[in-house]
Amino acid sequence: MEKQNKDLLLKKVDELVSLVKETNEYKRYSELKNKLQSNKTIMLLISEIKKLQQEIIKKEYKGINVEKEENDLESLKKELNSYPIYQEYMYLQEDLNNTFQNIRSIIEKSIKKING
């Protein structure tokens, strides 16, 4: 009986994922992701931000002042956020993450009910 309930739950999870992937939001998110990945300027900015973040972490670990790097990082982030396509992508990413978190919460509650 318990195995049947878990199998049914997994089937329903697959159905939920499929439903989310069929939404306009998810389709637009995927479209934007592809556009971002093909935009060399945006990808370069993202790469520079990641490198600078790593540099900041290393310097902080060594106790080195990172004020200049943090200012540079903020400038790069501001530049990245000036691209409407990136803003929309991030908005949709957050929205989809919230949707998936809600689904996760429902699943966890269902599992607790199944396990008693």
Secondary structure, DSSP 4 states (H G I P E B T S, - for coil): -HHHHHHHHHHHHHHHHHHHHTSHHHHHHHHHHHHHHT-HHHHHHHHHHHHHHHHHHHHHHTT---HHHHHHHHHHHHHHHT-HHHHHHHHHHHHHHHHHHHHHHHHHHHHHHHH-
